[in-house]
Amino acid sequence: MNDQRMARADLVTGAVLFALSVAFVVGSWNMDRLEARRIHPFSAPGVTPGLLGLALGVTSALLVVQAVRKGGLTGWGDLARNGFKLTDAGRRLLGAIVLCLFYPLVLIGTLPYWLATTIFVTGFIFAFEWNQPSPLWQRLAWAFGIGVVVGVGISYVFTELFLVRLP
């Protein structure tokens, strides 16, 4: 991959990550601060996601600045003229994005959390392990087993140990 293409990729990645960081900060700011329970402000549920969102925002802004310095704003006309070709890696990325959006937008809130997470993890593993040499039933059983352990395990840890209500 040449430097200009890498700079364009960094520019797009930085912009997407910056938008994600803004969503993190806004979401954490809108989280319940638990003032009624006299919880210390630094113990509120939104502190850690907010700090992570700020860190992601700073680092993504640095990535954008670096990409602009390396010529990330030039060469977009070549891309438009030659067309956009979706590679295998691009298809896998697009599939991961679709699955990651399907989880919160469709599964969470319509199904119990443990079941939604089990379906997501099973589907994600199966989608990206489809070309393995083992038999189909074996891959599906493996993906389902991991999905159940992750879905039930995360539900248990957050509801019983951390006392967090899950959707």
MODELLER restraints for C-alpha pairs under 7 A, 6 or more apart:
rsr = mdl.restraints
at = mdl.atoms
rsr.add(forms.Gaussian(group=physical.xy_distance, feature=features.Distance(at['CA:4:A'], at['CA:71:A']), mean=6.02, stdev=0.5))
rsr.add(forms.Gaussian(group=physical.xy_distance, feature=features.Distance(at['CA:4:A'], at['CA:72:A']), mean=6.12, stdev=0.5))
rsr.add(forms.Gaussian(group=physical.xy_distance, feature=features.Distance(at['CA:7:A'], at['CA:67:A']), mean=4.69, stdev=0.5))
rsr.add(forms.Gaussian(group=physical.xy_distance, feature=features.Distance(at['CA:7:A'], at['CA:70:A']), mean=5.92, stdev=0.5))
rsr.add(forms.Gaussian(group=physical.xy_distance, feature=features.Distance(at['CA:7:A'], at['CA:71:A']), mean=6.22, stdev=0.5))
rsr.add(forms.Gaussian(group=physical.xy_distance, feature=features.Distance(at['CA:7:A'], at['CA:72:A']), mean=4.40, stdev=0.5))
rsr.add(forms.Gaussian(group=physical.xy_distance, feature=features.Distance(at['CA:8:A'], at['CA:67:A']), mean=6.74, stdev=0.5))
rsr.add(forms.Gaussian(group=physical.xy_distance, feature=features.Distance(at['CA:8:A'], at['CA:72:A']), mean=4.24, stdev=0.5))
rsr.add(forms.Gaussian(group=physical.xy_distance, feature=features.Distance(at['CA:8:A'], at['CA:73:A']), mean=6.77, stdev=0.5))
rsr.add(forms.Gaussian(group=physical.xy_distance, feature=features.Distance(at['CA:10:A'], at['CA:63:A']), mean=6.51, stdev=0.5))
rsr.add(forms.Gaussian(group=physical.xy_distance, feature=features.Distance(at['CA:10:A'], at['CA:64:A']), mean=6.70, stdev=0.5))
rsr.add(forms.Gaussian(group=physical.xy_distance, feature=features.Distance(at['CA:10:A'], at['CA:67:A']), mean=5.68, stdev=0.5))
rsr.add(forms.Gaussian(group=physical.xy_distance, feature=features.Distance(at['CA:11:A'], at['CA:63:A']), mean=6.98, stdev=0.5))
rsr.add(forms.Gaussian(group=physical.xy_distance, feature=features.Distance(at['CA:11:A'], at['CA:64:A']), mean=4.99, stdev=0.5))
rsr.add(forms.Gaussian(group=physical.xy_distance, feature=features.Distance(at['CA:11:A'], at['CA:67:A']), mean=5.26, stdev=0.5))
rsr.add(forms.Gaussian(group=physical.xy_distance, feature=features.Distance(at['CA:11:A'], at['CA:72:A']), mean=6.03, stdev=0.5))
rsr.add(forms.Gaussian(group=physical.xy_distance, feature=features.Distance(at['CA:14:A'], at['CA:60:A']), mean=4.61, stdev=0.5))
rsr.add(forms.Gaussian(group=physical.xy_distance, feature=features.Distance(at['CA:14:A'], at['CA:61:A']), mean=6.43, stdev=0.5))
rsr.add(forms.Gaussian(group=physical.xy_distance, feature=features.Distance(at['CA:14:A'], at['CA:63:A']), mean=5.48, stdev=0.5))
rsr.add(forms.Gaussian(group=physical.xy_distance, feature=features.Distance(at['CA:14:A'], at['CA:64:A']), mean=5.13, stdev=0.5))
rsr.add(forms.Gaussian(group=physical.xy_distance, feature=features.Distance(at['CA:15:A'], at['CA:64:A']), mean=6.79, stdev=0.5))
rsr.add(forms.Gaussian(group=physical.xy_distance, feature=features.Distance(at['CA:17:A'], at['CA:60:A']), mean=5.84, stdev=0.5))
rsr.add(forms.Gaussian(group=physical.xy_distance, feature=features.Distance(at['CA:18:A'], at['CA:56:A']), mean=6.94, stdev=0.5))
rsr.add(forms.Gaussian(group=physical.xy_distance, feature=features.Distance(at['CA:18:A'], at['CA:57:A']), mean=5.02, stdev=0.5))
rsr.add(forms.Gaussian(group=physical.xy_distance, feature=features.Distance(at['CA:18:A'], at['CA:60:A']), mean=5.42, stdev=0.5))
rsr.add(forms.Gaussian(group=physical.xy_distance, feature=features.Distance(at['CA:18:A'], at['CA:61:A']), mean=6.64, stdev=0.5))
rsr.add(forms.Gaussian(group=physical.xy_distance, feature=features.Distance(at['CA:21:A'], at['CA:53:A']), mean=4.49, stdev=0.5))
rsr.add(forms.Gaussian(group=physical.xy_distance, feature=features.Distance(at['CA:21:A'], at['CA:54:A']), mean=6.50, stdev=0.5))
rsr.add(forms.Gaussian(group=physical.xy_distance, feature=features.Distance(at['CA:21:A'], at['CA:56:A']), mean=5.59, stdev=0.5))
rsr.add(forms.Gaussian(group=physical.xy_distance, feature=features.Distance(at['CA:21:A'], at['CA:57:A']), mean=5.06, stdev=0.5))
rsr.add(forms.Gaussian(group=physical.xy_distance, feature=features.Distance(at['CA:22:A'], at['CA:53:A']), mean=6.79, stdev=0.5))
rsr.add(forms.Gaussian(group=physical.xy_distance, feature=features.Distance(at['CA:24:A'], at['CA:49:A']), mean=6.37, stdev=0.5))
rsr.add(forms.Gaussian(group=physical.xy_distance, feature=features.Distance(at['CA:24:A'], at['CA:50:A']), mean=6.17, stdev=0.5))
rsr.add(forms.Gaussian(group=physical.xy_distance, feature=features.Distance(at['CA:24:A'], at['CA:53:A']), mean=5.00, stdev=0.5))
rsr.add(forms.Gaussian(group=physical.xy_distance, feature=features.Distance(at['CA:25:A'], at['CA:50:A']), mean=4.72, stdev=0.5))
rsr.add(forms.Gaussian(group=physical.xy_distance, feature=features.Distance(at['CA:25:A'], at['CA:53:A']), mean=5.29, stdev=0.5))
rsr.add(forms.Gaussian(group=physical.xy_distance, feature=features.Distance(at['CA:25:A'], at['CA:54:A']), mean=6.71, stdev=0.5))
rsr.add(forms.Gaussian(group=physical.xy_distance, feature=features.Distance(at['CA:28:A'], at['CA:46:A']), mean=4.25, stdev=0.5))
rsr.add(forms.Gaussian(group=physical.xy_distance, feature=features.Distance(at['CA:28:A'], at['CA:47:A']), mean=6.82, stdev=0.5))
rsr.add(forms.Gaussian(group=physical.xy_distance, feature=features.Distance(at['CA:28:A'], at['CA:49:A']), mean=5.88, stdev=0.5))
rsr.add(forms.Gaussian(group=physical.xy_distance, feature=features.Distance(at['CA:28:A'], at['CA:50:A']), mean=5.17, stdev=0.5))
rsr.add(forms.Gaussian(group=physical.xy_distance, feature=features.Distance(at['CA:29:A'], at['CA:46:A']), mean=6.32, stdev=0.5))
rsr.add(forms.Gaussian(group=physical.xy_distance, feature=features.Distance(at['CA:31:A'], at['CA:45:A']), mean=6.87, stdev=0.5))
rsr.add(forms.Gaussian(group=physical.xy_distance, feature=features.Distance(at['CA:31:A'], at['CA:46:A']), mean=5.60, stdev=0.5))
rsr.add(forms.Gaussian(group=physical.xy_distance, feature=features.Distance(at['CA:33:A'], at['CA:44:A']), mean=5.11, stdev=0.5))
rsr.add(forms.Gaussian(group=physical.xy_distance, feature=features.Distance(at['CA:33:A'], at['CA:45:A']), mean=6.78, stdev=0.5))
rsr.add(forms.Gaussian(group=physical.xy_distance, feature=features.Distance(at['CA:34:A'], at['CA:44:A']), mean=6.61, stdev=0.5))
rsr.add(forms.Gaussian(group=physical.xy_distance, feature=features.Distance(at['CA:99:A'], at['CA:124:A']), mean=6.94, stdev=0.5))
rsr.add(forms.Gaussian(group=physical.xy_distance, feature=features.Distance(at['CA:103:A'], at['CA:120:A']), mean=6.18, stdev=0.5))
rsr.add(forms.Gaussian(group=physical.xy_distance, feature=features.Distance(at['CA:107:A'], at['CA:116:A']), mean=5.28, stdev=0.5))
rsr.add(forms.Gaussian(group=physical.xy_distance, feature=features.Distance(at['CA:108:A'], at['CA:116:A']), mean=6.05, stdev=0.5))
rsr.add(forms.Gaussian(group=physical.xy_distance, feature=features.Distance(at['CA:108:A'], at['CA:167:A']), mean=6.75, stdev=0.5))
rsr.add(forms.Gaussian(group=physical.xy_distance, feature=features.Distance(at['CA:109:A'], at['CA:167:A']), mean=5.81, stdev=0.5))
rsr.add(forms.Gaussian(group=physical.xy_distance, feature=features.Distance(at['CA:113:A'], at['CA:155:A']), mean=6.97, stdev=0.5))
rsr.add(forms.Gaussian(group=physical.xy_distance, feature=features.Distance(at['CA:113:A'], at['CA:166:A']), mean=6.53, stdev=0.5))
rsr.add(forms.Gaussian(group=physical.xy_distance, feature=features.Distance(at['CA:113:A'], at['CA:167:A']), mean=5.94, stdev=0.5))
rsr.add(forms.Gaussian(group=physical.xy_distance, feature=features.Distance(at['CA:114:A'], at['CA:151:A']), mean=4.58, stdev=0.5))
rsr.add(forms.Gaussian(group=physical.xy_distance, feature=features.Distance(at['CA:114:A'], at['CA:152:A']), mean=5.27, stdev=0.5))
rsr.add(forms.Gaussian(group=physical.xy_distance, feature=features.Distance(at['CA:114:A'], at['CA:155:A']), mean=5.66, stdev=0.5))
rsr.add(forms.Gaussian(group=physical.xy_distance, feature=features.Distance(at['CA:115:A'], at['CA:151:A']), mean=6.56, stdev=0.5))
rsr.add(forms.Gaussian(group=physical.xy_distance, feature=features.Distance(at['CA:117:A'], at['CA:151:A']), mean=4.80, stdev=0.5))
rsr.add(forms.Gaussian(group=physical.xy_distance, feature=features.Distance(at['CA:118:A'], at['CA:147:A']), mean=4.38, stdev=0.5))
rsr.add(forms.Gaussian(group=physical.xy_distance, feature=features.Distance(at['CA:118:A'], at['CA:148:A']), mean=5.10, stdev=0.5))
rsr.add(forms.Gaussian(group=physical.xy_distance, feature=features.Distance(at['CA:118:A'], at['CA:150:A']), mean=6.74, stdev=0.5))
rsr.add(forms.Gaussian(group=physical.xy_distance, feature=features.Distance(at['CA:118:A'], at['CA:151:A']), mean=4.56, stdev=0.5))
rsr.add(forms.Gaussian(group=physical.xy_distance, feature=features.Distance(at['CA:119:A'], at['CA:147:A']), mean=6.74, stdev=0.5))
rsr.add(forms.Gaussian(group=physical.xy_distance, feature=features.Distance(at['CA:121:A'], at['CA:147:A']), mean=4.85, stdev=0.5))
rsr.add(forms.Gaussian(group=physical.xy_distance, feature=features.Distance(at['CA:122:A'], at['CA:143:A']), mean=4.82, stdev=0.5))
rsr.add(forms.Gaussian(group=physical.xy_distance, feature=features.Distance(at['CA:122:A'], at['CA:144:A']), mean=5.01, stdev=0.5))
rsr.add(forms.Gaussian(group=physical.xy_distance, feature=features.Distance(at['CA:122:A'], at['CA:146:A']), mean=7.00, stdev=0.5))
rsr.add(forms.Gaussian(group=physical.xy_distance, feature=features.Distance(at['CA:122:A'], at['CA:147:A']), mean=4.70, stdev=0.5))
rsr.add(forms.Gaussian(group=physical.xy_distance, feature=features.Distance(at['CA:125:A'], at['CA:143:A']), mean=5.62, stdev=0.5))
rsr.add(forms.Gaussian(group=physical.xy_distance, feature=features.Distance(at['CA:126:A'], at['CA:139:A']), mean=6.88, stdev=0.5))
rsr.add(forms.Gaussian(group=physical.xy_distance, feature=features.Distance(at['CA:126:A'], at['CA:140:A']), mean=6.35, stdev=0.5))
rsr.add(forms.Gaussian(group=physical.xy_distance, feature=features.Distance(at['CA:126:A'], at['CA:143:A']), mean=5.84, stdev=0.5))
rsr.add(forms.Gaussian(group=physical.xy_distance, feature=features.Distance(at['CA:158:A'], at['CA:164:A']), mean=5.35, stdev=0.5))
rsr.add(forms.Gaussian(group=physical.xy_distance, feature=features.Distance(at['CA:159:A'], at['CA:165:A']), mean=5.93, stdev=0.5))
rsr.add(forms.Gaussian(group=physical.xy_distance, feature=features.Distance(at['CA:159:A'], at['CA:166:A']), mean=6.99, stdev=0.5))
